[in-house]
Amino acid sequence: MVKRTRIKEVLESTAFGSEVTIKGWVRTFRNNQFIALNDGSTINNIQAVVDFNNTDESLLKRITTGAAVSVTGELIESLGKGQKVEVKVKSIEILGDCDPEEYPIQPKKHSLEFLRENAHLRFRTNTFGAVFRVRHALAFAVHEFFNQKGFVYMHTPILTASDAEGAGEMFKVTTFDIGNPPRNEEGEIDYKQDFFGRATNLTVSGQLEGELAAMAFGEIYTFGPTFRAENSNTTRHLAEFWMIEPEMAFYDLVDNMNLAEEFIKYVIGYVLKNNREDLEFLGQRLAEEEKQKPQNERSELGLIEKLEFVTNNDFERITYTEAIDILKNSKQNKNKKFQYIIEEWGADLQSEHERYLVEKHFKKPVILTDYPKDIKSFYMRLNEDGKTVRAMDILVPGIGELVGGSQREERLDKLTARMKDMGIPAEELWWYLDTRRFGSAEHAGFGLGFERLVLFTTGMTNIRDVIAFPRTPKNAEF
């Protein structure tokens, strides 16, 4: 069997005169002579030049956009602009035909909405090839970062009986006939007869289980799928998405912020170093998209500039109270330009407020700390003022909140009191409370939605375009 060389490697080669075999999918075929071939290893196509005078005409007709082909030929220096090398074809084999009348991904500009409807084929476009190579690089960098720091990678359950966020927006899991489930004497569904013997759902977070592991291993992280049954059809929400959730024993809020900032800079720095061509392509695409916007809505920084700005600058750190003062006194708020006007302390900040702080006021990423307890989860450590908790959110340009985290409440009495206030039954989380009974220690952690990180890094504007097969209300295609 002839050894195939990936197109990325061939484009970097200078072994002129050597014979190579490349395989890929035809992007374009011009003048019965020039094949632009791509195998997904790089954003760049390689040009294969066919001697059409000495090639069977029936074979030439089968070289169509989308067809899979194998080409063997001589690597030569390219005379054309835009590439250093090309392949002078000696033999060509059609591995898989593609009917140009039916193939949806023709060599022309397609809308992102059209490509979402053809998500099974959109990987073959330059945009989605670049996005998913960047996604892969980010995922690799996540594991590399934590592995280098000695963290243990934990697989927390996807099926769980707990609701870590207390939000209740969960997908139920059952083996019951949903039209006729068994009921108890009170007329309620009798989950004791179900597969797990209790009501079960798809996880919204691996955090609570992650805390259990951190109280034994010191530092752990999870990186897996999570689910929210939130009926929200927006460019920012998915029903299935991936979460990165480190949990660290013996960390306070400052340690947590330091780790999160270092982590973001590391993974973005990795992509800047290893996926430059993909980012340059996505940057050009974003610049074209920005031209369609009104001047005041355009980003001041290009994609690569924005990423380098994050990696090269210290994040601004302010309290929620300081942020409220800034927002309340801003022209945007006074002139009622915000959709949600900030009137008093205790307001739950919206994306528009977070972006104002980052993009207009500080012009750099911001870490907000010490939020009101009433707008945060039960597990966050209560501050001495009794009003705020040791929470932190990291805000970045274009996205708003990228990371949410906190120092966890390690004091059993404070935690149980908080759970009681919020109506969370302590008996259902007995196992979680045991970590506060047996060798409790201060600890902290954060969660980062992986798709939001990919969205930020690629400059895409719809979260459905950074996950292979988006799951959204009324959509579970492919």
C-alpha positions as CSV (number, residue, x, y, z in Angstrom):
1,M,0.0,0.0,0.0
2,V,1.4,3.4,-1.0
3,K,2.0,5.7,2.0
4,R,-0.2,8.7,2.1
5,T,1.4,12.0,3.2
6,R,-0.8,14.6,4.9
7,I,-1.3,17.8,2.9
8,K,0.0,19.9,5.8
9,E,3.3,18.1,5.7
10,V,3.6,18.3,1.8
11,L,3.0,22.0,1.9
12,E,5.9,22.4,4.4
13,S,8.2,20.1,2.4
14,T,11.1,21.2,0.1
15,A,11.9,17.8,-1.2
16,F,11.4,18.8,-4.8
17,G,11.5,16.0,-7.3
18,S,10.3,13.4,-4.8
19,E,7.2,11.4,-5.4
20,V,4.2,11.9,-3.0
21,T,0.8,10.4,-2.6
22,I,-1.9,12.7,-1.2
23,K,-5.6,11.9,-0.5
24,G,-8.4,14.4,0.1
25,W,-11.5,16.0,-1.1
26,V,-11.7,18.2,-4.1
27,R,-12.5,21.9,-3.3
28,T,-12.3,23.1,-6.9
29,F,-11.2,21.8,-10.3
30,R,-10.4,24.5,-12.9
31,N,-9.7,24.4,-16.6
32,N,-9.7,20.6,-16.5
33,Q,-6.2,21.0,-15.1
34,F,-5.9,22.5,-11.6
35,I,-7.3,20.5,-8.6
36,A,-7.5,22.3,-5.2
37,L,-7.3,19.4,-2.7
38,N,-7.8,19.5,1.0
39,D,-7.6,16.7,3.6
40,G,-8.5,18.6,6.7
41,S,-5.0,18.7,8.1
42,T,-4.6,22.4,7.3
43,I,-6.6,25.5,6.2
44,N,-4.6,25.5,3.0
45,N,-5.3,23.5,-0.1
46,I,-2.6,22.0,-2.3
47,Q,-2.7,22.4,-6.0
48,A,-2.4,19.2,-8.1
49,V,-1.8,19.8,-11.8
50,V,-3.3,17.3,-14.2
51,D,-2.0,16.7,-17.7
52,F,-5.5,16.7,-19.2
53,N,-4.2,15.8,-22.7
54,N,-3.0,12.5,-21.4
55,T,-5.8,11.8,-18.9
56,D,-9.0,9.8,-19.7
57,E,-11.9,12.2,-20.3
58,S,-14.3,10.1,-18.3
59,L,-11.9,10.3,-15.3
60,L,-11.7,14.1,-15.6
61,K,-15.5,14.4,-15.5
62,R,-15.5,12.6,-12.2
63,I,-13.1,15.1,-10.6
64,T,-15.9,17.3,-9.1
65,T,-16.2,19.4,-5.9
66,G,-16.6,17.1,-2.9
67,A,-15.2,14.0,-4.6
68,A,-12.6,12.0,-2.6
69,V,-9.4,11.4,-4.7
70,S,-6.0,9.9,-4.3
71,V,-3.2,11.6,-6.3
72,T,0.3,10.4,-6.8
73,G,2.8,12.7,-8.4
74,E,6.0,14.7,-8.3
75,L,6.5,17.5,-5.8
76,I,7.6,20.6,-7.7
77,E,8.1,24.3,-6.9
78,S,5.0,26.3,-7.7
79,L,5.1,29.0,-10.3
80,G,1.7,30.5,-9.1
81,K,1.2,32.9,-6.3
82,G,0.0,31.9,-2.9
83,Q,1.8,28.5,-2.6
84,K,5.4,27.3,-2.6
85,V,4.7,23.8,-3.8
86,E,2.3,21.8,-6.0
87,V,2.0,18.3,-7.2
88,K,2.5,17.4,-10.9
89,V,0.1,14.5,-11.2
90,K,1.3,11.1,-12.5
91,S,-1.8,9.1,-11.5
92,I,-5.2,9.9,-10.0
93,E,-7.8,7.6,-8.5
94,I,-11.4,8.5,-7.6
95,L,-12.0,7.1,-4.2
96,G,-15.6,8.4,-3.9
97,D,-17.7,10.2,-6.5
98,C,-19.7,13.3,-5.6
99,D,-22.6,14.4,-7.8
100,P,-22.3,18.2,-8.2
101,E,-26.0,18.5,-8.9
102,E,-26.8,17.2,-5.4
103,Y,-23.8,18.2,-3.3
104,P,-24.8,21.2,-1.1
105,I,-21.4,22.6,-0.3
106,Q,-20.5,24.1,-3.6
107,P,-17.4,26.5,-4.0
108,K,-19.3,29.7,-3.2
109,K,-20.2,31.7,-0.1
110,H,-22.8,30.0,2.1
111,S,-24.6,31.5,5.0
112,L,-23.9,30.1,8.4
113,E,-27.6,29.3,8.8
114,F,-27.4,27.2,5.6
115,L,-24.3,25.4,6.9
116,R,-26.1,24.7,10.3
117,E,-28.8,22.9,8.3
118,N,-26.0,20.9,6.6
119,A,-23.9,20.4,9.8
120,H,-22.9,16.9,8.7
121,L,-21.0,18.4,5.7
122,R,-20.0,21.9,7.0
123,F,-16.6,20.6,8.4
124,R,-15.4,20.6,4.7
125,T,-15.6,24.4,4.5
126,N,-12.6,26.6,5.4
127,T,-14.5,28.3,8.2
128,F,-15.5,25.2,10.1
129,G,-12.3,23.4,9.3
130,A,-10.5,26.3,11.1
131,V,-13.0,26.4,14.0
132,F,-12.8,22.7,14.8
133,R,-9.0,22.6,14.5
134,V,-8.9,25.4,17.0
135,R,-11.4,23.6,19.2
136,H,-9.2,20.5,19.2
137,A,-6.1,22.6,20.1
138,L,-7.9,24.2,23.0
139,A,-9.1,20.9,24.3
140,F,-5.6,19.5,24.1
141,A,-4.2,22.6,25.9
142,V,-6.8,22.2,28.7
143,H,-5.5,18.7,29.5
144,E,-1.8,19.8,29.1
145,F,-2.2,22.7,31.5
146,F,-3.8,20.7,34.3
147,N,-1.5,17.7,33.7
148,Q,1.6,19.9,34.0
149,K,0.3,21.2,37.3
150,G,-0.3,17.7,38.7
151,F,-4.1,17.8,38.7
152,V,-6.0,14.6,38.6
153,Y,-8.6,14.3,35.7
154,M,-11.9,13.0,37.1
155,H,-14.9,11.7,35.1
156,T,-17.9,12.8,37.1
157,P,-21.3,11.2,36.4
158,I,-23.5,12.2,33.5
159,L,-26.5,10.6,35.2
160,T,-27.1,12.1,38.6
161,A,-29.8,12.7,41.2
162,S,-28.4,16.0,42.3
163,D,-29.0,19.5,40.9
164,A,-25.7,21.3,41.6
165,E,-27.0,24.7,40.5
166,G,-30.4,24.5,42.2
167,A,-31.9,25.9,38.9
168,G,-34.2,22.9,38.2
169,E,-33.7,23.1,34.5
170,M,-32.8,19.5,34.0
171,F,-33.5,16.7,31.5
172,K,-35.2,13.8,33.3
173,V,-33.9,10.3,32.7
174,T,-36.4,7.4,33.1
175,T,-37.3,3.9,31.8
176,F,-41.0,4.5,32.6
177,D,-43.7,4.6,29.9
178,I,-44.0,8.4,30.0
179,G,-47.7,8.1,29.1
180,N,-48.5,5.8,32.0
181,P,-45.9,5.9,34.8
182,P,-46.6,4.1,38.0
183,R,-48.0,6.2,40.8
184,N,-47.9,6.0,44.6
185,E,-50.9,6.4,47.0
186,E,-50.6,10.1,46.8
187,G,-50.9,10.0,43.1
188,E,-47.3,11.1,42.4
189,I,-45.0,9.3,40.1
190,D,-43.4,6.5,42.0
191,Y,-39.7,6.8,41.1
192,K,-38.9,3.9,43.6
193,Q,-40.0,1.6,40.7
194,D,-37.8,3.4,38.2
195,F,-34.3,2.0,37.0
196,F,-32.3,3.9,39.7
197,G,-35.0,3.9,42.3
198,R,-35.3,7.6,42.4
199,A,-35.8,10.7,40.2
200,T,-32.7,11.0,38.0
201,N,-31.5,13.6,35.4
202,L,-28.6,14.5,33.1
203,T,-26.0,16.5,34.9
204,V,-25.9,20.3,34.9
205,S,-22.4,20.3,36.5
206,G,-19.8,18.0,37.8
207,Q,-18.8,20.4,40.6
208,L,-20.3,18.7,43.7
209,E,-18.7,15.4,42.8
210,G,-15.5,17.2,41.9
211,E,-15.4,18.7,45.4
212,L,-15.5,15.2,46.9
213,A,-12.4,14.2,44.8
214,A,-10.6,17.4,45.6
215,M,-10.9,16.6,49.3
216,A,-8.8,13.6,48.7
217,F,-6.5,14.4,45.7
218,G,-5.9,18.1,46.5
219,E,-6.4,19.3,42.9
220,I,-8.7,17.8,40.3
221,Y,-10.5,18.9,37.1
222,T,-13.4,17.6,35.1
223,F,-14.0,18.2,31.4
224,G,-17.2,16.7,30.1
225,P,-20.7,17.2,28.7
226,T,-23.3,19.0,30.8
227,F,-27.0,19.6,30.0
228,R,-29.5,22.4,30.6
229,A,-33.2,22.0,29.7
230,E,-33.5,25.8,29.3
231,N,-35.9,26.7,26.6
232,S,-33.7,29.5,25.3
233,N,-33.2,29.9,21.6
234,T,-30.4,32.4,21.5
235,T,-26.9,32.7,20.1
236,R,-25.4,32.0,23.6
237,H,-27.2,28.9,24.8
238,L,-27.0,25.2,24.1
239,A,-28.9,22.3,25.7
240,E,-25.7,20.2,25.6
241,F,-22.3,21.7,26.1
242,W,-18.9,20.9,27.6
243,M,-17.7,22.2,31.0
244,I,-14.2,22.5,32.4
245,E,-14.4,22.4,36.2
246,P,-11.3,22.4,38.4
247,E,-11.6,22.0,42.2
248,M,-8.7,22.7,44.5
249,A,-8.3,21.9,48.2
250,F,-6.5,24.5,50.3
251,Y,-7.2,27.3,47.8
252,D,-8.9,30.6,48.8
253,L,-10.6,33.0,46.4
254,V,-7.3,34.8,45.4
255,D,-5.6,31.4,44.6
256,N,-8.7,30.5,42.5
257,M,-8.5,33.8,40.5
258,N,-4.8,33.4,39.9
259,L,-5.2,29.9,38.6
260,A,-8.2,30.9,36.3
261,E,-6.3,33.8,34.8
262,E,-3.2,31.7,34.3
263,F,-5.3,28.9,32.7
264,I,-7.1,31.3,30.2
265,K,-3.8,32.8,29.2
266,Y,-2.2,29.4,28.7
267,V,-4.8,27.8,26.5
268,I,-5.2,30.9,24.3
269,G,-1.4,31.2,24.1
270,Y,-1.3,27.6,22.9
271,V,-3.6,28.3,20.0
272,L,-1.8,31.5,19.1
273,K,1.4,29.5,18.8
274,N,0.0,26.4,17.1
275,N,-3.0,27.5,15.0
276,R,-1.8,30.7,13.6
277,E,-3.0,30.1,10.0
278,D,-6.5,29.1,11.2
279,L,-6.7,32.2,13.4
280,E,-5.5,34.5,10.6
281,F,-8.3,33.1,8.4
282,L,-10.9,33.5,11.1
283,G,-9.6,37.0,11.8
284,Q,-10.1,38.0,8.1
285,R,-13.6,36.4,8.2
286,L,-14.5,38.4,11.4
287,A,-13.1,41.6,9.9
288,E,-15.5,41.2,6.9
289,E,-18.4,40.5,9.2
290,E,-17.6,43.6,11.3
291,K,-17.8,45.8,8.2
292,Q,-21.5,45.0,8.0
293,K,-22.1,46.5,11.5
294,P,-22.6,50.2,12.4
295,Q,-19.3,51.9,13.3
296,N,-20.1,52.2,17.0
297,E,-20.7,48.4,17.3
298,R,-17.5,47.3,15.7
299,S,-14.7,45.8,17.7
300,E,-11.7,48.0,18.2
301,L,-9.4,45.0,18.0
302,G,-8.9,42.3,15.4
303,L,-9.2,38.7,16.4
304,I,-5.5,38.0,16.9
305,E,-5.0,41.4,18.6
306,K,-7.8,40.6,21.0
307,L,-6.3,37.2,21.9
308,E,-2.9,38.7,22.4
309,F,-4.4,41.5,24.5
310,V,-5.8,38.8,26.9
311,T,-2.5,36.9,27.1
312,N,-0.3,40.0,27.5
313,N,-2.3,41.9,30.2
314,D,-3.1,41.4,33.8
315,F,-6.8,41.1,34.4
316,E,-8.5,44.0,36.3
317,R,-9.9,42.8,39.7
318,I,-12.8,44.7,41.3
319,T,-15.7,43.9,43.6
320,Y,-19.3,43.6,42.5
321,T,-20.0,46.7,44.7
322,E,-17.4,48.7,42.8
323,A,-18.8,47.5,39.5
324,I,-22.3,48.6,40.4
325,D,-21.0,52.1,41.2
326,I,-19.3,52.3,37.8
327,L,-22.3,51.0,35.9
328,K,-24.8,53.2,37.9
329,N,-22.8,56.3,37.1
330,S,-22.0,55.5,33.4
331,K,-23.4,57.6,30.6
332,Q,-24.9,54.4,29.2
333,N,-27.0,53.9,32.3
334,K,-27.9,57.5,32.9
335,N,-29.0,57.9,29.2
336,K,-31.0,54.6,29.5
337,K,-29.0,53.0,26.8
338,F,-28.8,49.7,28.7
339,Q,-31.7,47.3,28.2
340,Y,-31.6,46.5,31.9
341,I,-31.1,49.8,33.8
342,I,-28.9,49.5,37.0
343,E,-30.8,51.1,39.8
344,E,-29.5,49.6,43.0
345,W,-27.1,47.2,44.6
346,G,-28.2,43.6,44.3
347,A,-29.0,43.7,40.6
348,D,-28.0,40.6,38.6
349,L,-25.6,41.8,36.0
350,Q,-26.5,41.1,32.4
351,S,-24.2,40.4,29.4
352,E,-24.5,44.1,28.3
353,H,-23.2,45.3,31.7
354,E,-20.3,42.8,31.7
355,R,-19.3,43.8,28.2
356,Y,-19.5,47.5,29.1
357,L,-17.0,47.0,32.0
358,V,-14.6,45.0,29.8
359,E,-14.9,46.8,26.4
360,K,-15.7,50.4,27.4
361,H,-14.6,51.1,30.9
362,F,-11.4,49.0,31.6
363,K,-10.7,47.9,28.1
364,K,-9.2,44.6,29.4
365,P,-10.5,41.4,30.9
366,V,-12.1,41.9,34.4
367,I,-12.5,39.6,37.4
368,L,-15.5,40.6,39.5
369,T,-15.7,39.3,43.1
370,D,-17.9,39.3,46.2
371,Y,-21.4,39.1,44.8
372,P,-24.6,39.5,46.8
373,K,-25.4,36.1,48.3
374,D,-29.0,36.3,47.0
375,I,-28.0,36.0,43.4
376,K,-25.5,33.2,43.8
377,S,-25.5,29.5,44.6
378,F,-25.8,27.9,48.0
379,Y,-22.2,26.4,48.1
380,M,-20.4,29.8,47.9
381,R,-18.5,30.9,51.1
382,L,-20.3,33.6,53.0
383,N,-18.3,36.8,53.7
384,E,-18.1,38.3,57.1
385,D,-20.6,41.0,56.1
386,G,-23.3,38.4,55.9
387,K,-24.5,39.9,52.6
388,T,-21.9,38.8,50.0
389,V,-20.2,35.6,49.0
390,R,-16.6,34.7,47.9
391,A,-17.6,34.4,44.2
392,M,-15.7,35.5,41.2
393,D,-16.6,35.8,37.5
394,I,-14.1,36.5,34.7
395,L,-15.4,38.8,31.9
396,V,-13.9,39.0,28.5
397,P,-14.5,41.2,25.4
398,G,-17.4,40.1,23.1
399,I,-18.6,37.4,25.4
400,G,-19.1,38.8,28.9
401,E,-18.8,36.0,31.5
402,L,-16.3,33.3,30.5
403,V,-15.6,31.8,33.9
404,G,-17.7,31.6,37.1
405,G,-16.2,30.3,40.3
406,S,-16.0,30.7,44.1
407,Q,-14.4,29.8,47.3
408,R,-16.6,27.0,48.6
409,E,-18.3,27.1,52.0
410,E,-16.3,24.7,54.1
411,R,-18.1,25.4,57.4
412,L,-20.9,22.9,58.0
413,D,-23.1,25.2,60.1
414,K,-23.0,28.0,57.5
415,L,-23.6,25.6,54.6
416,T,-26.6,23.9,56.2
417,A,-28.1,27.2,57.2
418,R,-27.7,28.5,53.6
419,M,-29.3,25.3,52.2
420,K,-32.2,25.7,54.5
421,D,-32.7,29.3,53.5
422,M,-32.7,28.3,49.8
423,G,-35.0,25.3,50.3
424,I,-32.4,22.7,49.4
425,P,-33.0,19.5,51.4
426,A,-29.9,18.5,53.4
427,E,-30.9,14.8,53.4
428,E,-30.5,14.6,49.6
429,L,-27.0,16.0,49.8
430,W,-25.8,14.1,52.9
431,W,-22.8,12.8,51.0
432,Y,-21.8,16.3,50.0
433,L,-22.1,17.5,53.6
434,D,-19.9,14.6,54.8
435,T,-16.9,16.4,53.3
436,R,-17.6,19.2,55.8
437,R,-18.0,16.7,58.7
438,F,-14.9,14.7,58.0
439,G,-11.7,16.7,57.5
440,S,-13.1,19.9,56.1
441,A,-10.7,22.5,54.7
442,E,-11.0,25.6,52.7
443,H,-11.3,24.9,49.0
444,A,-12.3,26.6,45.7
445,G,-13.0,26.0,42.1
446,F,-14.5,27.4,38.9
447,G,-16.4,26.4,35.8
448,L,-15.7,27.4,32.3
449,G,-18.1,26.6,29.4
450,F,-15.8,25.2,26.7
451,E,-18.0,26.4,23.8
452,R,-17.8,30.0,25.2
453,L,-14.0,29.7,25.2
454,V,-14.1,28.4,21.6
455,L,-16.5,31.2,20.6
456,F,-14.1,33.8,22.1
457,T,-11.0,32.3,20.5
458,T,-12.4,31.9,17.0
459,G,-14.4,35.1,16.8
460,M,-17.6,33.3,15.9
461,T,-20.8,35.0,17.1
462,N,-23.2,32.0,17.4
463,I,-22.4,29.2,19.9
464,R,-24.1,26.7,17.5
465,D,-21.1,27.2,15.2
466,V,-18.4,26.0,17.6
467,I,-19.9,22.6,18.6
468,A,-20.1,19.9,16.0
469,F,-23.7,19.0,16.4
470,P,-25.6,21.7,18.4
471,R,-28.5,20.6,20.6
472,T,-31.0,23.4,21.0
473,P,-34.8,23.6,21.5
474,K,-36.6,21.7,18.7
475,N,-33.3,20.6,17.2
476,A,-31.5,17.3,17.7
477,E,-30.6,16.6,14.1
478,F,-27.6,14.5,13.0
